[in-house]
């Protein structure tokens, strides 16, 4: 059952949080980042070493040798066995320690943690929390990455994940921050907000409006256009913006695209910003449609890193002033706070 929330229902004084939800699936890498080689990535403040076995299966182990805490990502692979580069402890792809130097018996405590991992649609997902709660059915689907033309990237963000969530749930900032995709109508058009459990919808539909430069380049359209933005946020860290643009008055499908973000906390104050732009055009390796997505991500990065520094430097934690257009962002904050609360009090279901 969906719930439509009014501004009065939202905790408007809730500040941007640096808390991390552990019991959740997070995008950890694009599939093409991972090979039969070791690389390190910290996910939800858990150090991980990620690699593929010789058979191609992706693996995520804790990036810490139990002997002297040396990073396993600084070791080497011998077939499917990972050998620590400091004292030679050797581990199977499931984290089992298979040998130690100088003795036959391997201590049971020498095994390392293996994180639940699922690969689908060109994405690698990991679950940093309680493995008993790692239900793959809760991974948000994103088939467009592999079915449509798409371009992907990952931008390091030196700011807490909640600031990126705020940014993406309130697209009115496009008018002022992003000249390539913004227009006055984005900030002026009211939004509709709807919550379905841990999924939030924020919708904005605009008719007979200005065609921004990036849309003109990617579609060939000119002003005026009809334009819709339908945000789908899967708390705590996955986001799909369903976009439609068309000639004003055209009732057909128009030009469709999906803008995807994996909002993955690295630490309490740093974030992996995975992004993808997917267009409803045939996949052609010899043709790359125009995409200004990286420029947009960089503009957001600069603004959010400035905001993070300003928040940290403000010991008074001055209350924010929120308005009607903030309903989506404020509700997103509360949804993530609810997940943090569930973990704190030990609630493992959705009630």
C-alpha positions as CSV (number, residue, x, y, z in Angstrom):
1,X,0.0,0.0,0.0
2,X,1.4,3.4,-1.0
3,X,1.4,6.3,1.4
4,X,1.2,10.0,0.2
5,X,3.0,12.1,2.8
6,X,2.2,15.7,3.6
7,X,4.8,18.3,4.7
8,X,3.4,18.2,8.3
9,X,4.2,14.4,8.4
10,X,7.9,15.0,7.8
11,X,10.5,15.6,10.5
12,X,11.6,19.0,9.1
13,X,14.4,19.6,11.6
14,X,16.2,16.4,10.8
15,X,19.8,17.3,9.8
16,X,22.0,15.6,7.2
17,X,23.3,12.5,8.9
18,X,26.6,10.7,8.7
19,X,25.2,7.4,10.0
20,X,25.6,4.3,7.8
21,X,23.1,1.6,7.3
22,X,24.9,-1.8,7.3
23,X,22.1,-4.2,6.6
24,X,21.6,-3.2,3.0
25,X,22.8,-4.1,-0.5
26,X,25.2,-1.5,-1.9
27,X,26.6,-1.1,-5.4
28,X,30.3,-2.0,-4.9
29,X,31.6,-1.9,-8.5
30,X,30.6,-2.0,-12.1
31,X,31.2,-5.5,-13.6
32,X,33.9,-4.2,-15.9
33,X,36.0,-2.9,-13.0
34,X,36.5,-6.4,-11.6
35,X,39.0,-8.9,-13.1
36,X,41.2,-11.8,-11.9
37,X,43.2,-9.3,-9.9
38,X,43.0,-7.8,-6.5
39,X,41.6,-4.3,-5.8
40,X,40.6,-2.6,-2.6
41,X,37.3,-0.8,-2.0
42,X,35.8,0.3,1.4
43,X,32.1,-0.2,1.4
44,X,30.0,1.1,4.4
45,X,33.2,1.4,6.4
46,X,34.1,-2.2,5.7
47,X,37.5,-2.8,4.0
48,X,37.0,-5.2,1.1
49,X,39.2,-6.9,-1.4
50,X,37.3,-7.7,-4.6
51,X,38.4,-10.0,-7.4
52,X,37.2,-12.7,-9.8
53,X,38.1,-16.4,-9.6
54,X,39.5,-18.1,-12.7
55,X,36.0,-19.2,-13.4
56,X,34.8,-15.6,-13.5
57,X,32.9,-15.5,-10.2
58,X,33.2,-12.2,-8.3
59,X,34.4,-12.4,-4.7
60,X,34.5,-9.9,-1.8
61,X,36.5,-10.7,1.3
62,X,37.4,-8.5,4.2
63,X,40.7,-6.7,3.3
64,X,42.5,-7.7,6.4
65,X,44.8,-10.6,7.2
66,X,43.9,-12.0,10.6
67,X,47.6,-12.6,11.4
68,X,48.9,-9.0,11.5
69,X,46.1,-7.1,9.8
70,X,48.0,-6.6,6.6
71,X,45.7,-5.6,3.7
72,X,45.0,-8.7,1.6
73,X,44.6,-6.5,-1.5
74,X,48.4,-6.0,-1.3
75,X,48.9,-9.7,-1.7
76,X,48.7,-11.8,-4.8
77,X,46.5,-14.5,-6.5
78,X,47.8,-17.9,-7.2
79,X,44.9,-19.4,-9.2
80,X,41.9,-18.9,-6.9
81,X,44.0,-18.7,-3.7
82,X,44.8,-15.3,-2.3
83,X,48.2,-15.2,-0.5
84,X,48.9,-12.4,2.0
85,X,51.9,-10.4,0.9
86,X,53.3,-10.0,4.4
87,X,53.6,-13.5,6.0
88,X,52.0,-15.8,3.3
89,X,48.7,-16.9,4.9
90,X,46.7,-18.3,2.0
91,X,42.9,-18.1,1.6
92,X,40.3,-19.7,-0.6
93,X,37.7,-17.6,-2.4
94,X,35.2,-18.3,0.4
95,X,37.5,-16.8,3.0
96,X,38.7,-20.1,4.4
97,X,42.4,-20.1,5.4
98,X,43.9,-23.1,3.6
99,X,47.5,-22.8,4.9
100,X,49.8,-20.9,7.2
101,X,53.6,-20.9,7.2
102,X,55.6,-23.2,9.5
103,X,52.8,-25.5,10.7
104,X,50.3,-28.0,9.3
105,X,47.4,-27.1,11.6
106,X,45.5,-24.0,10.5
107,X,43.8,-22.0,13.4
108,X,40.0,-21.7,13.0
109,X,40.3,-18.1,13.8
110,X,42.5,-17.6,10.7
111,X,39.5,-17.6,8.4
112,X,38.4,-14.2,6.9
113,X,34.9,-12.9,6.3
114,X,33.3,-13.3,2.9
115,X,30.6,-10.8,2.1
116,X,27.4,-11.8,0.3
117,X,27.8,-10.7,-3.4
118,X,25.4,-10.7,-6.4
119,X,26.3,-9.7,-9.9
120,X,23.5,-8.6,-12.3
121,X,22.9,-6.1,-15.1
122,X,26.6,-5.1,-15.2
123,X,26.7,-4.3,-11.5
124,X,28.3,-6.0,-8.5
125,X,26.4,-5.7,-5.2
126,X,27.6,-6.5,-1.7
127,X,26.0,-6.8,1.7
128,X,28.2,-5.4,4.5
129,X,25.8,-6.2,7.3
130,X,24.5,-9.4,8.9
131,X,24.7,-12.1,6.1
132,X,21.5,-13.8,7.5
133,X,19.6,-10.7,6.3
134,X,21.1,-10.6,2.8
135,X,18.0,-11.3,0.7
136,X,19.0,-10.9,-3.1
137,X,15.3,-10.2,-3.9
138,X,15.8,-6.8,-2.2
139,X,18.4,-5.6,-4.8
140,X,16.8,-2.9,-6.9
141,X,16.6,-4.0,-10.6
142,X,18.3,-1.9,-13.2
143,X,18.1,-3.9,-16.5
144,X,18.5,-0.8,-18.7
145,X,22.3,-0.8,-18.0
146,X,22.7,-4.0,-20.0
147,X,19.7,-3.6,-22.4
148,X,19.9,0.1,-23.5
149,X,22.8,2.2,-24.6
150,X,24.6,3.2,-21.4
151,X,27.6,4.9,-20.1
152,X,28.8,4.3,-16.5
153,X,31.3,5.9,-14.1
154,X,32.2,6.3,-10.4
155,X,33.1,9.6,-8.9
156,X,34.7,9.8,-5.4
157,X,32.8,12.2,-3.2
158,X,34.4,13.7,-0.1
159,X,31.1,14.2,1.6
160,X,28.6,12.1,3.5
161,X,26.1,10.0,1.5
162,X,23.1,11.9,2.9
163,X,24.1,15.1,1.1
164,X,24.1,13.3,-2.2
165,X,20.7,11.8,-1.4
166,X,19.4,15.3,-0.6
167,X,20.9,16.6,-3.9
168,X,19.3,13.9,-6.1
169,X,15.8,14.0,-4.4
170,X,15.5,17.8,-4.9
171,X,16.2,18.5,-8.6
172,X,15.2,22.1,-8.3
173,X,18.9,22.8,-8.0
174,X,19.3,22.0,-11.7
175,X,18.0,25.4,-12.5
176,X,20.9,27.1,-10.7
177,X,23.8,24.6,-10.7
178,X,23.5,22.7,-14.0
179,X,23.3,24.9,-17.1
180,X,23.4,21.8,-19.4
181,X,20.1,20.3,-18.0
182,X,18.5,23.0,-16.0
183,X,15.7,25.5,-16.9
184,X,13.6,27.9,-14.9
185,X,10.7,25.5,-14.9
186,X,12.4,22.8,-12.9
187,X,12.5,25.0,-9.8
188,X,9.1,26.5,-10.4
189,X,7.2,23.2,-10.9
190,X,5.6,21.6,-7.8
191,X,6.4,17.9,-7.0
192,X,4.2,15.0,-6.1
193,X,5.7,12.7,-3.4
194,X,4.7,9.1,-2.7
195,X,6.2,6.4,-0.4
196,X,5.9,2.7,-0.9
197,X,7.7,1.1,2.1
198,X,11.4,1.7,1.5
199,X,10.9,3.1,-2.0
200,X,10.2,6.8,-2.5
201,X,8.7,8.4,-5.7
202,X,9.2,12.1,-6.4
203,X,7.5,13.3,-9.6
204,X,7.6,16.5,-11.6
205,X,5.9,17.0,-15.0
206,X,6.5,20.1,-17.1
207,X,4.7,21.1,-20.3
208,X,5.7,23.5,-23.0
209,X,9.0,24.4,-21.4
210,X,12.5,25.4,-22.4
211,X,14.7,22.7,-24.0
212,X,18.1,22.7,-22.1
213,X,21.3,22.4,-24.2
214,X,22.1,18.8,-23.3
215,X,18.6,17.6,-24.2
216,X,18.8,19.5,-27.5
217,X,22.1,17.8,-28.3
218,X,20.9,14.3,-27.4
219,X,17.4,14.4,-29.0
220,X,17.5,17.1,-31.7
221,X,14.5,18.8,-30.1
222,X,14.0,22.6,-29.8
223,X,11.9,24.6,-27.4
224,X,9.2,24.2,-26.4
225,X,9.2,20.6,-25.0
226,X,7.3,18.5,-22.6
227,X,9.5,17.1,-19.9
228,X,9.0,14.7,-17.0
229,X,11.2,13.6,-14.1
230,X,10.1,10.6,-12.0
231,X,12.5,9.8,-9.2
232,X,12.6,6.3,-7.7
233,X,14.7,6.1,-4.6
234,X,15.4,2.8,-2.9
235,X,16.5,3.5,0.6
236,X,19.3,3.6,1.7
237,X,21.4,4.0,-1.5
238,X,20.0,3.4,-5.0
239,X,18.3,5.9,-7.3
240,X,16.7,5.9,-10.7
241,X,15.5,9.0,-12.5
242,X,13.0,8.1,-15.2
243,X,13.2,10.9,-17.8
244,X,10.9,11.6,-20.8
245,X,11.3,14.5,-23.2
246,X,9.2,15.1,-26.3
247,X,8.0,17.9,-28.6
248,X,5.4,19.9,-26.8
249,X,2.0,18.3,-27.2
250,X,3.4,15.0,-28.5
251,X,1.5,12.2,-26.7
252,X,3.9,9.4,-27.8
253,X,6.8,7.8,-25.9
254,X,9.2,10.6,-26.8
255,X,12.9,10.2,-25.9
256,X,13.3,8.1,-22.7
257,X,16.4,7.8,-20.5
258,X,17.3,6.5,-17.1
259,X,19.8,8.3,-14.9
260,X,21.1,5.8,-12.2
261,X,23.0,6.5,-9.1
262,X,24.5,4.0,-6.6
263,X,25.0,6.1,-3.5
264,X,27.4,3.9,-1.6
265,X,29.0,5.1,1.7
266,X,32.7,4.6,1.9
267,X,33.1,6.1,5.4
268,X,30.9,8.3,7.5
269,X,32.2,11.4,5.5
270,X,33.1,10.0,2.1
271,X,31.0,8.3,-0.6
272,X,31.3,6.3,-3.8
273,X,29.1,8.0,-6.4
274,X,28.4,5.3,-9.0
275,X,26.4,6.8,-11.9
276,X,25.0,5.7,-15.2
277,X,23.1,7.2,-18.1
278,X,20.9,4.8,-20.1
279,X,19.2,5.9,-23.3
280,X,16.4,4.0,-25.1
281,X,18.4,3.6,-28.3
282,X,20.0,0.4,-29.8
283,X,23.3,-0.6,-28.3
284,X,26.0,0.1,-31.0
285,X,29.6,-0.3,-30.0
286,X,30.6,2.0,-32.9
287,X,28.3,4.9,-31.9
288,X,28.2,6.7,-28.6
289,X,25.3,9.1,-28.2
290,X,26.0,12.5,-26.6
291,X,26.1,12.4,-22.8
292,X,27.0,15.3,-20.5
293,X,26.4,13.2,-17.4
294,X,30.0,13.4,-16.1
295,X,30.0,17.2,-16.2
296,X,26.7,17.1,-14.2
297,X,28.3,14.8,-11.7
298,X,31.4,17.0,-11.3
299,X,29.2,20.1,-10.7
300,X,27.4,18.2,-8.0
301,X,30.6,16.9,-6.5
302,X,32.1,20.4,-6.2
303,X,28.9,21.8,-4.6
304,X,28.5,18.9,-2.1
305,X,32.2,18.8,-1.1
306,X,31.9,22.6,-0.3
307,X,28.7,21.9,1.6
308,X,30.4,19.1,3.6
309,X,33.3,21.3,4.6
310,X,30.8,24.0,5.6
311,X,28.8,21.6,7.8
312,X,31.9,20.3,9.6
313,X,33.1,23.8,10.2
314,X,29.7,24.8,11.7
315,X,29.8,23.6,15.4
316,X,26.4,25.3,16.1
317,X,24.5,23.0,13.7
318,X,22.2,25.9,12.7
319,X,18.7,24.7,11.9
320,X,17.8,24.5,8.3
321,X,14.8,26.3,6.7
322,X,12.8,23.9,4.5
323,X,10.0,24.6,2.0
324,X,7.4,22.6,0.1
325,X,9.8,21.5,-2.6
326,X,12.0,19.8,0.0
327,X,9.3,17.2,0.8
328,X,11.1,14.5,-1.2
329,X,14.5,15.1,0.3
330,X,13.2,15.4,3.9
331,X,11.2,12.1,3.5
332,X,14.4,10.5,2.1
333,X,16.3,11.5,5.2
334,X,13.6,10.0,7.4
335,X,13.5,6.7,5.5
336,X,17.3,6.3,5.9
337,X,17.0,7.3,9.6
338,X,14.3,4.6,10.0
339,X,16.7,2.0,8.6
340,X,19.4,3.1,11.0
341,X,16.9,3.0,13.9
342,X,15.9,-0.6,13.0
343,X,19.5,-1.7,13.2
344,X,20.0,0.2,16.5
345,X,17.1,-1.5,18.2
346,X,17.5,-4.8,16.5
347,X,14.4,-4.8,14.2
348,X,15.0,-7.1,11.2
349,X,11.6,-6.9,9.5
350,X,9.8,-4.1,7.7
351,X,7.3,-3.3,10.4
